[in-house]
Amino acid sequence: MWLNRWVKAGRQAFDVKRWGGLATADPIAAGSFVTWGFDGARYRDSTAIVLTDIPTGRQRLWALWEKPLTADDKWEITEQQVLDSLDELHDTFSVWRGYYDPFYWTEAMRKAAGKYGDKVVVEWRTNRTLAAAWMARRYGEAISGGDVTRCKDDPLAEDFDRHIAAAGRETVNHWDDQGEQLFILAKIHPDRKFDVAMAAQLSWEARLDALKAGAQPDDGPTYF
């Protein structure tokens, strides 16, 4: 169900029933070693930042700006809102790296990279079809395998769930070595936003890269 309407499971990108069983009461504590993912549009839909705790794989929706369905074309998420949220995030946690989709936010993210370093704030373009399809596959496997969990008691937990449920699939002209067709995220319905799901994927991808690199938290902040 999505807003009391039936949704065919085959159209959804992820196993929503399985996602519902991954909730944990444990928060991501201040000072934890984390990655973040950032995705969204400035004037429409929504924009989100999702945290991933590197040691545990636990995720939390850190920030969400969402355009109301009744808002007019003047509605906008300001650059300062996003930068202030990232500042609070970096002040609260030990950040290894954040991956962001640059579209609509190039200048803001360059400012963030100027503050925290371009090895910390890293561009990850989601319009690269094959790379995005494999990212979706890896995140879907993390959900199915229970490698990712989520903080159920956070104020934005229901929004996280809603966006995961609203993420649809658009198959692409690529297959894995088992002959299964890959897909990228897409809208199920024009009014259903899924930017949190995309940000969660980016955050998870950064976490996988942290594990691959053997990353360890340093003793200082992520400022240069």
Residue pairs with C-beta under 8 A, 6 or more apart in sequence:
1 7
2 162
2 165
2 166
2 188
2 192
7 165
7 188
9 16
11 168
11 169
11 188
12 165
12 167
12 168
12 169
12 188
13 136
13 140
13 167
13 168
13 169
13 183
13 185
13 186
13 194
13 197
14 139
14 140
14 143
14 164
14 167
14 197
15 140
15 143
15 144
16 164
16 165
18 143
18 144
18 146
19 143
19 150
19 161
19 164
19 165
20 161
22 143
22 146
22 148
22 149
22 150
23 149
23 150
23 151
23 152
23 157
24 58
24 149
24 150
24 151
24 152
25 151
25 152
25 153
26 58
26 151
27 60
27 151
27 153
27 154
28 34
28 51
28 53
28 58
28 60
28 93
28 151
30 92
30 93
31 92
31 93
31 94
32 53
32 55
32 93
32 94
33 53
33 54
33 55
33 93
33 94
33 96
33 215
33 216
33 217
34 51
34 52
34 53
34 54
34 93
34 94
34 95
34 96
35 51
35 52
35 54
35 95
35 96
35 97
35 98
35 99
35 203
35 206
35 207
35 210
36 49
36 50
36 51
36 52
36 62
36 89
36 95
36 98
36 99
36 203
36 206
37 49
37 50
37 52
37 98
37 99
37 100
37 198
37 199
37 200
37 201
37 202
37 203
37 204
37 205
37 206
38 47
38 48
38 49
38 82
38 98
38 99
38 100
38 101
38 105
38 109
38 199
38 202
39 47
39 48
39 100
39 101
39 126
39 195
39 198
39 199
39 202
40 46
40 47
40 48
40 65
40 77
40 101
40 104
40 105
40 195
40 198
40 199
41 47
41 103
41 104
41 195
42 76
42 77
42 104
42 105
43 67
43 73
43 75
43 76
43 77
43 104
44 67
44 75
45 66
45 67
45 193
45 195
46 64
46 65
46 66
46 67
46 163
46 193
46 195
46 196
47 64
47 65
47 77
47 82
47 105
47 195
48 61
48 63
48 64
48 65
48 163
48 195
48 196
48 198
48 199
49 61
49 62
49 63
49 64
49 82
49 85
49 86
49 89
49 199
50 59
50 60
50 61
50 62
50 160
50 196
50 199
50 200
50 202
50 203
51 59
51 60
51 61
51 62
51 89
51 93
51 203
52 58
52 59
52 148
52 200
52 203
52 204
52 206
52 207
53 59
53 60
54 96
54 207
54 210
54 211
54 215
56 149
57 142
57 147
57 148
57 149
57 204
57 207
58 148
58 149
58 150
58 151
59 148
59 149
59 150
59 151
59 160
59 200
59 203
59 204
60 150
60 151
60 154
60 156
60 160
61 154
61 156
61 157
61 159
61 160
61 196
61 200
62 85
62 89
62 156
63 82
63 85
63 89
63 156
64 156
64 159
64 196
65 77
65 81
65 82
66 159
66 193
67 75
68 75
69 191
79 105
79 107
79 108
79 111
82 105
82 108
83 108
83 111
83 112
86 98
86 112
86 116
89 95
90 116
90 221
90 222
90 223
91 221
94 217
94 218
94 222
95 116
95 120
95 222
96 120
96 206
96 210
96 215
96 217
97 119
97 120
97 121
97 122
97 206
97 209
97 210
97 215
98 112
98 120
98 121
98 122
98 203
98 206
99 122
99 123
99 124
99 202
99 203
99 205
99 206
100 109
100 121
100 122
100 123
100 124
100 202
101 124
101 125
101 126
101 198
101 202
102 109
102 123
102 125
103 125
103 126
103 127
109 121
109 123
112 121
113 120
113 121
113 122
115 223
115 224
116 222
116 223
116 224
117 222
117 223
117 224
120 222
122 206
124 202
124 205
125 131
126 132
126 135
126 184
126 198
126 202
129 172
129 174
129 184
130 172
130 174
130 182
132 184
132 185
133 172
133 174
133 182
133 183
133 184
134 182
135 201
135 202
135 205
136 169
136 182
136 183
136 184
136 185
136 201
137 176
137 182
138 204
138 205
138 208
139 148
139 200
139 201
139 204
139 205
141 147
142 148
142 204
148 204
150 157
150 160
151 157
154 160
159 196
160 196
160 200
162 196
163 193
163 194
163 195
163 196
163 197
164 194
164 196
164 197
164 200
166 187
166 188
166 189
166 192
166 193
166 194
166 197
167 185
167 186
167 188
167 194
167 197
167 198
168 185
168 186
168 187
168 188
168 194
169 183
169 184
169 185
169 186
170 183
170 184
170 185
170 186
171 181
171 182
171 183
172 181
172 182
172 183
172 184
174 181
174 182
175 181
175 182
176 182
185 194
185 197
185 198
185 201
187 194
188 194
